[in-house]
Amino acid sequence: MAESENIRFQLLDDVGLQEIIDGADSKNTKAQVKYALKIFEEYLKVIDMNLSDATNLPNSQLDALLQKFYCGARQQNGTLYCKKSMMAIRFGIQRHFLNTKKVDVVNHDDFANSSRVFKCFSATLKQKGKGVVTHKEAISAEDMAIIQESLDLSDPLGLQDKVFLDVMLYFCNRGRENLREMTRDSFEISEEGGKQKITLKDTLTKNNRGDDQEKSQGGVMLSTGIGPRCPVNTFLLYMDKLNPGCECFWQKPKPKAKSAASVWYCNAPLGKNKIGSKMKDISLRAGTARSYTNHCLRATSVSSLQNAGFKDRDIMTVSGHHSETSIKHYARTTEDTKHKMSEAIAATMSIGPPAEEPSSSKPTQSNSQEIAELEQIMRDISNNPDVMTVPVNITSSSTTNSHVPVNITSTSKAPTFNLQNCVVQIYNN
């Protein structure tokens, strides 16, 4: 069949196939490979080699080269890379040789020695304090309240900031990932159980590529029905105020748009860097205690769900994580909890203020009055010379295990006194 008669199939050449293969990797992955190869090539230049020479080496010689590279890699100022950076460099080199040499330099048996050396060197980095991974912190409740209070929904920028927070939190978005590519059609608006809800259409993310069966971000933004700050209400208002001439979801706010105007945004998308620093700008304008990043919103979303008692496997359907181990990195112990833990240890060692007793064990005013009345009765009894002295335990129903030993005189038959919920039994020994 002549090519001109083919209307069904697309006939790809090698270049077209390679473009599809390359397109399977995220932008972050491509940037990571480029970063790793730059460092590897700089190392090879020092030992009078180039990347092509290294690629053509037999596996045994490449394995020996990688052993020396892993231990010899340094930053431009001569200091060690942190463990996380070394793992990223190794990942980039692995991807390069998978594409060019068709060999896995991490898992192939021919590279067992370099893998062992990398593991040992990673332990060395940890011993030197280079193994700590700092994860983005969730936004504190105090700062979140400050941020929400600062947002003016009658202003184009304030409305956009509010919608940005909601989208990032409800759909647990990662940093600036896919934000620049979002359009009006990236969202689905529907109704369920009498409430409007908004969902994010499936898209490629760092953790979810084309081979995943489940939706990458399965979060739902459900109407709360609480005034204009309801996330669905503000989302719909934002959609209504967007410039119809621009398909981008994040558009430049008009600086002098009137609240009654039908369009609040310019016929131009918000810049990539502006979106990337969106949360930093929001926290700066609000005057929060510290500066936050876009990824802090993802940490806030995950930690909020964890604190609410949701299981990690359920949170994964919203965040798009592949393992519960990744979710646990977001778990945080609050400073208030840490302070209480410190006080508990200090109390155990008797170097701090005594721990508060449960309120049920503290003597009450009514209990003190009961004891005073009972002691007066005991004094009256003691004035009788025809009785003997016996020990008495006072037990009040208003306290727990409160015993007051008192010597009183009593007749041969031990009497029982009932005084305002205070039961006194006198035992004749």
Salt bridges, closest charged atoms under 4 A:
ASP25 OD1 - ARG95 NH2 2.53
GLU42 OE2 - LYS38 NZ 2.87
ASP110 OD2 - HIS108 ND1 3.67
GLU137 OE1 - ARG290 NH1 3.25
ASP161 OD1 - LYS278 NZ 2.89
ASP161 OD2 - ARG285 NH2 2.76
ASP166 OD2 - LYS162 NZ 2.61
GLU177 OE1 - ARG174 NH1 2.75
GLU181 OE2 - LYS27 NZ 3.45
GLU192 OE1 - LYS197 NZ 2.75
ASP212 OD1 - HIS322 NE2 3.34
ASP281 OD2 - LYS274 NZ 3.79
ASP312 OD2 - LYS328 NZ 3.29
GLU335 OE2 - LYS338 NZ 3.71
ASP336 OD2 - LYS340 NZ 3.60
